[in-house]
């Protein structure tokens, strides 16, 4: 068992080791919460040494090992909440294929694919314009502060994107800013921000969001439009609505190369449309899982160093 730490960095280091192997997003949250609490206690007790405050905190907030156990238990609850209610279990391939319609995460992933175009344009523009502008101005007096603010904004945007990913895709992401050792000088902490690989991987993620957003949006809208069109076209024809439409607009609704599909000839189109719609839902679910893992890899700091 570890001896009781005497300084805040020692406490956080023990907490980090106790959480080894846990979700990186949870570790980031735990370190940030612990440091905030310890420093607030230290500020409220100016007449006591850091070691005395930590010893007192250990009996209320908990020793690092105890806090780690609490976070692990809480994380199990969080993971359960993040998982969408499981649809009825289906053993047949047909049941699993059509059962995707009962998974709420499917529709959240589909909405994320559509939303990704807007967020991708914003992230790409922010990184390209912000970085190039502030880097170009770095030779001036105001350039360095602007560059620091830009890197800070990238970290804030990573938290925003993390919340979107967690809510829509179900991947656990940090709820707290990135933990940094506050005992260092301001220049050392600024240097850490520039040299932290996670800063650059976050910018890479934001650049990737534009092409990914275009692909996601195109797949979601095109496949759904074609699939729903194939489903609705036979129904329109069978109900006679196409005739009324053609009388008014002189446009053939269902047909190919001048040949009008009628009666049972429309059934393969209907079945194909149904299969395409459900295949699109499966694709959206798979893209949601894959993108969640990509966001976790590029936006979350996997290794913490003192």
KESENU-812142 format. One record per residue (C-alpha): residue in one letter; x, y, z. Coordinates in pm, whole numbers, always signed. Each point is the difference from the previous one (the first is absolute). Layout:
<recs>
  r      c1      c2      c3
  a       X       Y       Z
...
</recs>
This chain:
<recs>
  r      c1      c2      c3
  x      +0      +0      +0
  x    +130    +346     -89
  x    +100    +237    +279
  x    -214    +308     +40
  x    +116    +269    -246
  x    +129    +327    +140
  x     -48    +224    -305
  x    -271     +44    -262
  x    +219    -130    -286
  x     +78    -311    +209
  x    -371     -52     +70
  x     -87     +33    -370
  x    +284    -228    -101
  x    -124    -271    +240
  x    -354     +47    -125
  x    +119     -34    -359
  x    +182    -324     +82
  x    -303    -133    +187
  x    -215     +64    -307
  x    +244    -170    -239
  x    -188    -192    -266
  x    -323    +196     +46
  x    -171    +203    -271
  x    +231    +294     -94
  x    -296    +240      +1
  x     -88    -102    +354
  x    +363     +41    +112
  x      +6    +353    -143
  x    -319     +87    +188
  x    +123    -157    +324
  x    +332    +186      -3
  x    -166    +332     -74
  x    -264     -47    +271
  x    +256    -107    +259
  x    +231    +293     -71
  x    -288    +246     +14
  x    -114    -136    +335
  x    +349     -14    +151
  x     +89    +353    -107
  x    -331    +138    +127
  x     +65    -164    +338
  x    +353    +141      +3
  x    -131    +348     -76
  x    -255     -24    +282
  x    +270     -98    +251
  x    +283    +250     -55
  x    +147     -63    +344
  x     +57    -372     -59
  x    +270    -170    -201
  x     -75    -192    -317
  x     +76    -331    +173
  x    -242     +80    +284
  x    -277     +93    -240
  x     +48    -320    -202
  x      -1    -210    +316
  x    -328    +164    +100
  x    -146     -44    -347
  x     +87    -370      +0
  x    -258     -56    +272
  x    -279    +181    -189
  x     +74      +1    -374
  x    +195    -323     +31
  x    +350    -132     -56
  x    +103     -49    -366
  x     -79    -373      +4
  x    -342     +63    +152
  x     -81    +276    -247
  x    +105    -227    -286
  x    -239    -273    +121
  x    -284    +254     +22
  x     +65    +122    -353
  x     +12    -356    -134
  x    -337     -76    +162
  x    -148    +323    -130
  x    +139     -68    -347
  x    -186    -330     -14
  x    -322    +192     +58
  x     +95    +260    -262
  x     +74    -268    -259
  x    -335    -161     +70
  x    -173    +335     -49
  x    +188     +65    -325
  x    -112    -328    -147
  x    -334     +34    -171
  x    -278    -230    +126
  x     +68    -337    -152
  x    -263    -111    -251
  x    -150    -346     +37
  x    +269    -255     -71
  x     -44    -168    -336
  x    +187    -317     -90
  x     -85     -21    -370
  x    +190    +196    -261
  x    -324    +145    -131
  x    -101    +113    +348
  x    +335    +167     +58
  x     -13    +170    -338
  x    -342    +154     +53
  x     +50     +46    +376
  x    +226    +299     -62
  x    -314    +211     -31
  x     -59     -45    +375
  x    +345    +131    +101
  x     -19    +372     +98
  x    +375     +36     -56
  x     -57     -70    -369
  x    -198    +319     -49
  x    +245    +201    +211
  x    +285    -125    -220
  x    -200     +85    -313
  x     -61    +352    +130
  x    +371     +34     +82
  x     +85     -92    -360
  x    -221    +285    -123
  x    +127    +243    +264
  x    +362     -87     -75
  x      -3    +206    -318
  x     -76    +321    +191
  x    +241     -74    +285
  x    +266    -114    -245
  x     -18    +325    -196
  x     +22    +201    +321
  x    +291    -198    +151
  x    +198      -1    -325
  x     -48    +373     -54
  x     +88     +79    +362
  x    +323    -201      -5
  x    +122    +108    -344
  x     -92    +366     +35
  x     +89     +27    +367
  x    +334    -178     -16
  x    +119    +167    -319
  x    -103    +345    +120
  x    +149     -25    +349
  x    +315    -169    -128
  x     +48    +278    -252
  x     -45    +261    +273
  x    +235    -179    +242
  x    +285    +224    -111
  x    -186    +298    +147
  x     -66     +91    +362
  x    -366    -106     -11
  x     +68    -317    -197
  x    +118    -222    +288
  x    -299     +75    +227
  x    -236     -64    -291
  x    +175    -329     -75
  x     -38    -104    +364
  x    -368     +93      -8
  x     -45    -200    -318
  x    +150    -314    +156
  x    -221     +55    +303
  x    -307     +25    -223
  x     +93    -329    -165
  x      -6    -168    +340
  x    -339    +151     +76
  x    -139    -117    -333
  x    +133    -350     +68
  x    -212      -8    +317
  x    -306    +117    -197
  x     +53    -264    -266
  x     +56    -258    +271
  x    -338     +75    +152
  x    -166     -30    -342
  x    +173    -333     -60
  x     -93    -133    +343
  x    -367     +99     -25
  x     -55    -115    -358
  x    +245    -285     -46
  x     +19    -134    +354
  x    +379     +15     +31
  x    +122    +115    +343
  x    +179    +333     -38
  x    +149    +245    +255
  x    -232    +240    +179
  x    +288    +201    +150
  x    +286    +194    -163
  x    +336    -165     -43
  x    +188     -34    +327
  x    +319    +209     +23
  x    +247     +27    +284
  x     -61    +343    +150
  x    +318     +19    +198
  x    +193     +86    -314
  x     +63    +351    -122
  x    -236    +156    -252
  x    +266     -27    -271
  x     +55    -368     +74
  x    -372     -66     -19
  x     -27    +190    -330
  x    +292    -206    -129
  x    -180    -320    +108
  x    -303    +106    -202
  x    +210     +43    -313
  x    +195    -325     +44
  x    -292    -217    +109
  x     -68    -253    -280
  x    -369     +10     +90
  x     -18    +365    -108
  x    +117     -92    -347
  x    -211    -315     -23
  x    -304    +212     +90
  x     +80    +236    -286
  x     +43    -302    -229
  x    -342    -125    +105
  x    -156    +336     -81
  x    +163      +2    -344
  x    -123    -353     -66
  x    -354     +97     +97
  x     -53    +186    -329
  x     +61    -295    -237
  x    -164    -238    +246
  x    -299    +233     +35
  x     -40     +15    -378
  x     +12    -379     -25
  x    -236     -53    +294
  x    -252    +255    -124
  x      +9    -132    -356
  x     -47    -361    +108
  x    -282     +78    +242
  x    -203    +225    -229
  x     +59    -190    -326
  x     -64    -351    +132
  x    -305    +105    +198
  x    -143    +201    -290
  x     +44    -288    -244
  x    -127    -260    +245
  x    -306    +197    +103
  x     -65     +90    -364
  x      -1    -367     -93
  x    -240     -71    +286
  x    -240    +285     -67
  x     -10     -20    -379
  x    -188    -335     -15
  x    -239    +113    +273
  x     -76    +317    -193
  x     -59    -202    -314
  x    -223    -261    +167
  x    -214    +266    +165
  x     -50    +185    -328
  x    +163    +319    +120
  x    +248     -12    -288
  x    -279     +37    -254
  x    -123    +316    +166
  x    +355    +133      +9
  x     +57     -77    -368
  x    -328    +170     -97
  x    +108    +317    +173
  x    +370      +9     -79
  x     +44    -232    -299
  x    +281    -179    +180
  x     +39    -378     +21
  x     +49     -94    +363
  x    +100    -368     -12
  x    +196    -132    -293
  x    +330     -35    -181
  x     +95    +121    -348
  x    -358     +69     -97
  x    -135    -331    +128
  x    -255     +33    +277
  x     +15    -260    +275
  x    -343    -120     +99
  x    -162    -259    +225
  x    +222    -279    +129
  x    +296    +132    -199
  x     +35    +256    +278
  x     +41    -262    +273
  x    +378     -53     -52
  x     +45    +377     +22
  x    -189      +8    +330
  x    +200    -290    +146
  x    +326    +151    -120
  x     -90    +333    +158
  x     -80    -164    +334
  x    +330    -189      -2
  x    +191    +316     -93
  x    -159    +201    +283
  x     +86    -263    +260
  x    +350     -44    -143
  x     +45    +377     +32
  x    -100     -18    +367
  x    +259    -273     +58
  x    +261    +206    -181
  x     -83    +304    +216
  x     +36    -209    +315
  x    +336    -135    -115
  x    +125    +347     -95
  x    -111    +128    +340
  x    +205    -264    +181
  x    +302     +56    -223
  x      -9    +377     +27
  x     -37     -22    +377
  x    +321    -202     +17
  x    +176    +248    -229
  x    -109    +292    +221
  x    +114    -187    +310
  x    +341     -67    -153
  x     +64    +355    -123
  x    -175    +216    +261
  x     +75    -177    +329
  x    +338      +5    +167
  x     +90    -363     +59
  x    +311     +55    +206
  x     +40    +248    +282
  x    +341    +118    +113
  x     +99    +202    +301
</recs>
